[in-house]
Amino acid sequence: MNVVIFDIETTGVDVSKDEIIQIGAICMDSITGKEISSFEVKILPTEKGIASLNSMKSSGFTNCYDPEIWGLEGVHKAMALQRFAGWVGRFTDQKRIAKSGKSYYVVQGCGYNAAKFDHPFILNVCRFVNIFLPMDMRVWDTMQFAMLYFAVCNIEPEDYKLETIAKNMKIELLHAHDALEDARATAKITFSILNSLRKS
């Protein structure tokens, strides 16, 4: 089964007001853990978004945003989501039946804190720009997986930030808060936990 592990970087945490500035994702074979393909896109923030990013930076929060790089590589959000949806569509392998009776295909989505943050954020933008994302609405949340895994192993990490869990599981995360790097680390954590479950 294919799994698309995705991550976003944003100008804040409010789904209704803040903006996505980067999407990173990989498609992984859930049985072998092999990376099949990767995706990354930078999204041009609005003036309001830039002000939020500058405010975050002045308060000590590190993010991946570099005005020069975004100026060269960034695209508008509609184009970014269209590219992402098109890329996701290459890996759909699960059949679903719509209320109309028509069949369609989706892929299993996964992310770190995806159920509460990344997935709702992306869906909100998809609705705004009228783009269908062919991903199962029931995304896997690796943070929830990790909480269960550490509880069963009787281990209490300092916190459940992605960086902390990656370190505890001896998984390399060189550039935290870069969407593609975070997605890769999340994929490795997910596969490690899935493997442990298979062996138990």
N, C-alpha and C positions, 0 to 999 in steps of 0.2 A: 504493500500500500504506500502511495506517495503521501508525504506530509510537507506542507509548506510552512516553514517556520519564519515568522516575520517580526520586524521591530520598526518602531517609528521614533523619530525625534521631533519635538514640538516646541512651540513658543511658550507653553504653559500647560496646566493640567485641566483646564476647563474645556470640555468637549464642545460646548456651544459657542465659545468666544475665541479660543486659541487656535493656532494653525499648525499643520504638519509641515515640517521643513525637510524631512528626509524619510524615505522608506527603504529598508534593506530586507532582503529575504533570501532564503535558500530552499530548494526542494530536496528533501532527503528520502531515501528508501528506508521505511520504518523497520524493515527486517535486518538489513545489513548496516544501516547507519551511513551509507555512502551518499556523498553530496552529488546530486544529479545536475543541478544548475543553480546559478545565483543571479540576483537582481538588485540593482541599487539605482535610486533616482533622487536628485536634490530638487526641492521645490522652492521657488522664489517667494520669500515672505513679503507681505504688504508693509507699508510704513509703520502701521500699528504693530505688526509682528516683529519688525526690527527693533522698535522701541522696547518691546517685551524682552527680546533677546539681550539687549544692552542692559536692561534692568536686572535680568537674571545673572549676567556676567558680573555686574558691579556688586551683587550680593554674594558673590563667591561661587556660584554654580557654574561648573564647567560643561560646555556643550561643544558640538562639532562644528558649529556655524563659523564660516570664514567668508566675509563679504566678497573677497576677490574670487575665491573658488566658486561660490554660488553664482556670482555674476557671469562666470564663464560657462558653468555646467548646469545651472538651474533652469527649470521649466515651470510653466504655470500649472496650478493644481489639477485642472481638467486633463491636461496632457499627461501629467504624471500618473493619475489614477487610471487613465485609459491604457497606458503602457503597463502598469502593474496588473490590471485585470486581464489584459491580453497575455501577459507572461504566466499568470496563475492558470489561465485556461488551457495552457499546454499540458498540464499535469492532472487534469480532472480524471478520476477513475472510479467515482462512486455515483451510482445512478439514484436519482430522486424523481418522484412523481409530483407534478404541480397539481393544484386544486382543479385545474381544467382537464386533468388526465394526461397532459403532455409530459413526456419524460425529458429530463435534462441531467447534466453531470456536474459534480462539484469535487473539490479536493478537501482533504482534512487540513484545517488550519491549526496553528500552534504558536504560542508566544509566551513571553515572560510577563505575567500579570495581564495577559491579553484579554481575558474575559471581562475585566473591569476597565481597562484603559485602551490598549492598542486597537482592539477590534471595534469597540463602539466609536472610537475616533475616526477610523477609516470608513466605517459604514455611514457615519454622519456626512463625511465629505462626498462619498459615493452618491448618497441621496441628493445632495446639493447640486452635483454636476450630472446627475441622472445616468450613472454608470452601474451596471450589474457586476458584482464581484462573485465569480463562481467558486465560492468557498463555503463549506458547511457552516451554518450559523452556530453550531455547537463546537466552538474552538476548544482545543486542549490548552490548559493553562499550566505552564511548567512551574510557576511559583507554587501552585497548589500541589502539583506532583512532589515538589521538593519538600514542602511542609510535611506531607504524609511520609515520604521516604525518611527524612531525618527523625520523625517521631518514632517510626518503626525501628530505626537503627539506634534509638535512644541517644541521639546527638542533638545538642542545642547550639546552633550557630549564633554568632553575635547578633545578626539580623538576617533578613531574607532579601537583601539587595542582590541583584544579579552578580555583582563583583564578589560579594562575600560567599555566595553559594558556589560560584566557579572556583574560587580559591580553596574552599573546603573539599571540593571534588577533584582538585588538582587539574583543573581545566584552564587553559591559557586564555586570557582576555587582555590583549595588549592595548586596545583603544576603546575604553568604555565610553558610552554615549555616542558612538558611531553606529548607525543602525545596522549596517551589514556585519560589523564585528560582533555586535550584541546578538544578532540573529544566529551567527555561527556558534557562539558560546552556548546559547540557549539550545541549539540543536544537539550539541555534544552532551549537555546536561540531560536533555530529554532522552536521548538514546541510551545513556548510562543507566538511567532509572528504569527504562523499559527492559533493558537487558537484565537488571537485577530482579525485576518482577517475573521475567520468563524463567529465571533460574530457581526462584523460590518455590 
